[in-house]
């Protein structure tokens, strides 16, 4: 299972992620909604939002 996961990440996710980033940089799309199976992406962006708010009284997002 770990070999399969490694192959998917290396052969698909990284390449697709780079292409998605290029598309987003074009400005053609104003927002993106991540599906429920993209929990890692959701958490990452919630955490970036939390850090940008810089509210010392706010707790960080939970996993």
Secondary structure as GFF3:
##gff-version 3
##sequence-region A 1 63
A	DSSP	alpha_helix	2	8	.	.	.	ID=ss1
A	DSSP	pi_helix	9	13	.	.	.	ID=ss2
A	DSSP	alpha_helix	14	25	.	.	.	ID=ss3
A	DSSP	alpha_helix	39	53	.	.	.	ID=ss4
###
